[in-house]
Amino acid sequence: MQPSYVTSKEALRRFLLETQHLSPESNEEMSVMQMIRDLECVQLDPVASVERNQHLVLMARIPNYQPEMLQQLLAEGELFEYWANAACAIPVEDFPVFKSTRGRFQKMVQPELDKLSPIVNQVLERFKLEGELPSRAFQSAERVHGAWDTIQPKTKVTSRALNLLLDAGIIRVVKREGSERFFHLTEESLPQSLLNQADKIEVEEAKRALLAKYIRAYRVVDPRDPRFGWQKLKAKERKEIMERMVTSGDAIRLTIEGIKTTYYIMAEDLDRLKRYESIPGKFSLEHDNVRFLPPLDNLLWRRERLVDLFDFTYKWEIYTPREKRQYGYYAMPILIGDQLVGRMDPGLDRSSNQLHIRQLRLEPTIKVTKQLCGNIFQGLERFAAAHHAKGITLDKEKCDI
């Protein structure tokens, strides 16, 4: 067995933040498209306590980011939406490597597509005749069980057909206007060159490319992750894949001082990691580059890694009953320097255009200083400005600043 490389969690944490474009020095004048390419994808989510997750991810990394920038890239065909870490915005050039994912979903949804075939055929025929169409163009009084329905069927049969066709990759989202999606046939809305690549690529080659994309997205990999490779792999398979990559010299197994978990990085990233091993101690919490990370930020995807590298336990409490929530419905981790120092639960009142901070709690280990509070408040002002809010209100009894 190849020996492990020994490093510290401080160095690995800083390396991870750099690759996620979240290090203290990162304040980059990078295009939105280049940022998404570097991150590999950005997770989509409809919850809008403030801006939606995909916009908050980019807002935390790109000065002066506005949601219209992402919408424009989708409309221009630079992105496609599909299943990676979950539903994600992905650079369109990666469409071919999701061949195995499309095949898996097609097999899964085909029985229901067959069951709804009269409606499905009508939907597909409309796209062929009319081109792209918004979701509101499809109306039906018939209700069926959808993904989120429990006892009673509540989903329009046309909406169910659209979602099944999306999962199968037969149609795709080609544009968004606000919360409304516009769809078209995949074969009619992607460049023929990409469709040809997707047709010609072998499934195993696509799986290898998808695994590489996953590793680049995570950078510090734990094969215990059920989402490993964005493929349905058993725990034994995940571990064997990484060990084969270590043997071939493509990956490096890490032993982290004080951490039991075995992590891996790509061999090409070792020099970047080594740069941070020569920097002693923690970065200052007096740093003014305060970032608020949404619940589905790329850095937060693997919660166990947060505990190991940041000594930070995080749970998104959206599905926790209100009376049992500790930090709030949309609590966003606060990143200062190389530490996650607390959580902030924001809400945007769109009628009065006010940003409400329902709760802001710092970790018990964080020393509260005037400078720290001032920097956090400046961060809140930037956050409010990015939302075009006219003011900020804080529930002082639930805020530590």
DAVENJO-V368867 format. One record per helix or strand of 2 or more residues. SS is the DSSP state (2 for helix, 1 for strand). FROM is the first residue (numbers start at 1). TO is the last residue. If there is no record, write none. Layout:
{{SS	FROM	TO} {SS	FROM	TO}}
//
This chain:
{{1	5	7} {2	9	19} {2	32	39} {1	41	43} {2	53	59} {2	67	75} {1	79	83} {1	87	91} {2	92	115} {2	117	130} {1	133	134} {2	135	137} {1	143	144} {1	155	156} {2	157	167} {1	171	177} {1	180	185} {2	186	189} {2	192	200} {2	203	218} {2	228	230} {2	235	248} {1	251	256} {1	263	266} {2	267	277} {1	291	293} {2	298	300} {2	303	310} {2	317	319} {2	322	324} {1	331	336} {1	339	349} {1	354	362} {2	370	386} {1	391	394} {2	396	398}}
//
